[in-house]
């Protein structure tokens, strides 16, 4: 087992041991990287995380909508978060993943640069979203603070919102 993997497992074990008695005050998230920034979404909103698969381009959609892909008989739109967040497109590599978010009947796949880890953060360590001109239209749900980093927690309903 690599040293990095051991560090991640030890860190997760430490987080779990710290928070066993306070499970109602914990938010479980999955972290991922887009460009140079770390983001997260609630773990329960993720239906699946897969390696990139073949997809089909759909004409007359915004640039960030790559197209659709077939996941066990369901046709799911595929959105490149790099492009949606204003970063340049990037070729897939060994760390690129698709994750499928689901909330109610809304489902979409998203291309991310790299997964980081499952996180357990105390609600008290999550700050409000920074005020922006977008206000309630912002995709940011909050900012999670941990000892060694800060991550942006995204609103699943805003990610799944169809604006195409």
N, C-alpha and C positions, 0 to 999 in steps of 0.2 A: 504494500500500500504506500502511495507517495506521501511525502511529508505534508504537502498542501492538503490532501484529502484527510489526513489524520487531524490537521489543525481545524478543518471545517467540522469534522465529526465531534471533536472535543468541544469546540465552541457551541455547537448545537446542544450537546449534552449539558454543558454549563448553563445555557439559557433555559433548558427544560427543568433542570434542578432548581434554578432560582425561582421559577414561576409556577411550580406545581400547585401551590396553595392558592394562587391568584388567577386561575384559568379564566374567570369571567372578565378579567382586566387585560386579557391578551388578545392581540390581533395576529392571525396567522397569514403570512404573505409569501409569495414567491417572487424573488428578486431576479432581475435580468438587466443586461447592458444594451443600450442603444448609443452608438457613438462612444463618447467618453463618460456618459452619465448612467447612474444606476436608478432603475425604476422598480416598482413592485405593484402587484395586484393581489387581491384577496385569493387565498388558495382555493376556496370553495367555488370561485367563479371559473376556474380552469377545468375544462372538460378533458383536455389532453395536451401533451407536449410530444411532438414528433420531429424526427429529422426531416429536412426538406424533401418534398415529393413533387412529382410533375404537376403543373398547373396550366390552365388555359387562359390566355389573355381575353378580356372582354372589351370590345371597342366602345369608344365614347364614354369612358369613365375617367375620373381624375387620375393623375399620374401615380398617386400613392396606392391606387387599387390595381394590384398586379393582375388580377383575374379571379378565377375560381378553381377549386380543386375538389376531387371526389374523395370523401372519407367514409368508407364502408357504406356507399350508396347515398350519402348526403352530399349535395353540392353546396360548398361553403365559400363565401367570398374571402379573398386573401389580400391583406393590407400590409404594405411595407411601412413599418413605424419609422424607419430612418427618413423616408421621403415625407411622410405625414408630419414629422417634427422638423422639417426644413433642412435635413442633412442630405448629402448626396447619396445616391443609390450605391450599393456595394454588392459585389459578387458573393454568392454563398461560399462559406468555407466549412471546415470540420466542426466549428462551434455554432454555426447558424442553426436555429431551430424555428419551427412553426409552433405556436401555441394556439389552441382553440379555446376561446372564451365563450361562455354561455350564461345568459341571464334571462330567465323566462323562455320565450320563444326565439329570442335574438341570439344568433350564433355567428361568429366570424373567426377567421384564422389571421394571425399576425406573425410577421417575420421579425425575429429579434436577432441581434448580433450574437448574444451569448447568455446562457442561464448563469445565475450565481448560486443561490441556495434558497431553501425554505427558511423563512424567518419567523420568529415569535417576538413580537414587540409589545411592550406594555402600552396601553392606551395613553398613559401619561407621557410617554416618550414620542407621541405623535402630535406635531404642531399643526395649526391650521394652514390651509393653502395660502400662499402669498397673494395679496390683493393684486389683481390685474384688471385691465380694461374689460376683459371678458366676463368678470364677475362670476355668476352662476354657470355661465357657459364654459368655464375653464374645465380642462380635463383633469386638473390636479385636485385630489381629494385631501391631501395633507402631506406633511413632510415628516418622515420617520427618522429619529435620531438614535444612533447607536454609538458606542464608545469610539469606534474607529471610522465611522462614515455616516453620511446623510443620504437618504434615498427619497425619491419622489414617489408618492403613492397615487396611482391613477384611478379615476372613476371608471368603473367597468361600463356603466350605462352610457357614458360619453364616448368611450372607445367603440361601442357597439352601435352607436347612433348612425343611421344611414343618411349621409348627406350627398349621396351620388345616385 
